[in-house]
Amino acid sequence: MELYSLYAFTDKLIVGSFDLPHGRKLRNLLDAGLATEEELINDVILGAM
């Protein structure tokens, strides 16, 4: 992630994180069992409905 944040060498790569940036609440949803990784990736990171 650090390398890609310095230079976006392709537009075909999607970088997502449940923990970064600091204060991100997605990890809390996983830890509480309110959402699965698949749900978060589809709904939040990819923006699928």
Residue frames as qw, qx, qy, qz and C-alpha x, y, z in Angstrom:
[[0.000, 0.885, 0.465, 0.000, 0.00, 0.00, 0.00],
 [0.314, -0.767, 0.086, 0.553, 2.83, 2.39, 0.74],
 [0.367, -0.113, 0.596, 0.705, 4.35, 1.93, -2.72],
 [0.157, 0.569, 0.695, 0.410, 1.02, 2.40, -4.50],
 [0.141, -0.897, -0.339, 0.247, 0.27, 5.52, -2.45],
 [0.317, -0.591, 0.289, 0.684, 3.49, 7.03, -3.83],
 [0.163, 0.348, -0.591, -0.709, 2.89, 6.09, -7.46],
 [0.737, 0.292, 0.442, -0.420, -0.35, 4.80, -8.99],
 [0.135, -0.379, 0.765, 0.502, 1.25, 2.55, -11.61],
 [0.093, -0.217, -0.863, -0.447, -2.04, 1.13, -12.88],
 [0.458, -0.115, 0.102, -0.875, -5.72, 2.01, -12.78],
 [0.737, -0.064, -0.584, -0.333, -6.67, -1.67, -12.70],
 [0.461, -0.045, -0.749, 0.474, -5.58, -2.18, -9.07],
 [0.462, -0.706, -0.170, -0.509, -8.01, -1.53, -6.25],
 [0.376, 0.142, -0.686, 0.607, -6.38, -1.06, -2.86],
 [0.545, -0.614, -0.212, -0.530, -8.68, -1.32, 0.11],
 [0.303, 0.172, -0.749, 0.564, -8.17, -1.58, 3.84],
 [0.518, -0.634, -0.554, -0.149, -10.38, -2.32, 6.80],
 [0.609, -0.553, -0.277, 0.496, -7.95, -0.52, 9.13],
 [0.330, -0.269, 0.130, 0.896, -6.47, 2.41, 7.20],
 [0.179, 0.581, -0.335, 0.720, -6.80, 5.38, 7.29],
 [0.209, -0.065, -0.764, 0.607, -6.62, 5.51, 11.07],
 [0.338, 0.184, 0.393, -0.835, -10.04, 5.72, 12.69],
 [0.450, 0.050, -0.656, -0.603, -11.65, 3.59, 10.00],
 [0.611, -0.146, 0.465, -0.624, -14.78, 1.91, 11.35],
 [0.779, 0.220, -0.458, -0.367, -14.91, -1.06, 8.97],
 [0.365, 0.221, -0.854, 0.297, -12.79, -3.21, 11.32],
 [0.311, -0.057, 0.597, -0.737, -15.32, -2.54, 14.10],
 [0.764, 0.155, -0.083, -0.620, -18.14, -3.89, 11.94],
 [0.687, 0.251, -0.680, -0.041, -16.17, -7.09, 11.35],
 [0.170, 0.208, -0.795, 0.544, -15.20, -7.51, 15.00],
 [0.449, 0.018, 0.450, -0.772, -18.79, -7.00, 16.17],
 [0.281, 0.180, 0.936, 0.113, -20.13, -9.51, 13.66],
 [0.372, 0.626, 0.309, -0.612, -22.37, -6.92, 12.02],
 [0.624, 0.688, -0.205, -0.308, -20.91, -7.49, 8.56],
 [0.906, -0.041, 0.309, 0.287, -18.77, -9.99, 6.69],
 [0.339, -0.444, 0.424, 0.713, -15.64, -9.20, 4.71],
 [0.275, 0.314, 0.737, 0.531, -17.51, -9.97, 1.49],
 [0.009, 0.853, 0.521, -0.006, -20.33, -7.56, 2.37],
 [0.255, -0.820, 0.042, 0.511, -17.90, -4.77, 3.19],
 [0.361, -0.210, 0.586, 0.694, -15.86, -5.28, 0.04],
 [0.195, 0.478, 0.738, 0.435, -18.94, -5.33, -2.19],
 [0.090, -0.868, -0.487, -0.025, -20.91, -2.55, -0.52],
 [0.297, -0.890, 0.009, 0.347, -18.29, -0.14, 0.78],
 [0.417, -0.469, 0.493, 0.603, -15.08, -0.58, -1.19],
 [0.273, 0.155, 0.739, 0.597, -16.51, -1.47, -4.61],
 [0.268, 0.219, 0.081, -0.935, -19.73, 0.51, -4.18],
 [0.246, -0.167, -0.852, -0.431, -22.01, -2.27, -5.40],
 [0.510, -0.183, 0.190, -0.819, -25.66, -2.15, -4.47]]
